[in-house]
Amino acid sequence: MREKTKHPLQCTPACRRSFLRSVASATIAGLTAPPLLVTSAHADALTRAQRDGMTPEQIIAAMKRGNERFQKGERKARNYLREQKASAKGQYPAAVLLSCIDSRAPAEVIMDLGIGDIFNCRIAGNIENDDILGSMEFACKLMGAKVVLVMGHTSCGAIKGAIANAELGHLTGLLARIKPAVDATQYDGERTATNYAFVDKVARKNVELTIAQIRRDSSVLSEMESQHAIRIAGSMYNLSTGAVEFFS
């Protein structure tokens, strides 16, 4: 009698049971894990319960993992339409970012975040002012965000302008807010806007001073931080490598 040949794609009953268990486990994980952390391609927007269930440290850790995926070109597939629909009637972002307007440094992209995950204040040179502070206070005190993250970046044009004493309309006043970082930066080499090593050191110092100014100028945020309700932190994005360095 001719022996019946098993098709390469034919699955045994045991194989089918194993496959179904795997699918069920993946589905449950996708439904219960926060979108900020989940790897599912069909995650909805962050809910209040999910956001409130995370600590500031866990939120920052999720941002770090997102940036690691970005650097590897392994960003998770997202259903932005589903995130948009899920967040239309309410938002529960986990963090508020203060970042530069530079087109090469979009925070949501470089940290692989979705719609509804973060508030993002963008201004040239990632400086703080009364309007920025008001926005941050709204984000944290009224909306429940748990992290305030200031993000600078390498080769920053605003930093170069401050170093070079550039003057142009309202930009002159903005750059004046960065100049204290220029003066406070310790550097033995050439202190010019064409020396990118110096530019990047000033950019980092600018982040550090901005964090100090936020704590000094906002009693709302400084009190929340002292009560461990939020964490205020800094970061630097490297345009060349795609890496975000986090620091306090």
Secondary structure, DSSP 8 states (H G I E B T S, - for coil): -------TT---HHHHHHHHHHHHHHHHHHHHS-TTT---TT-----HHHHHTS-HHHHHHHHHHHHHHHHHT------HHHHHHHHTT----SEEEEE---TT--HHHHTT--TTSEEEEE-GGG---HHHHHHHHIIIIIT---EEEEEEETT-HHHHHHHTT---TTHHHHHHTTHHHHHH---SS--STT-HHHHHHHHHHHHHHHHHHHHHH-HHHHHHHHTTS-EEEEEEE-TTT--EEEE-
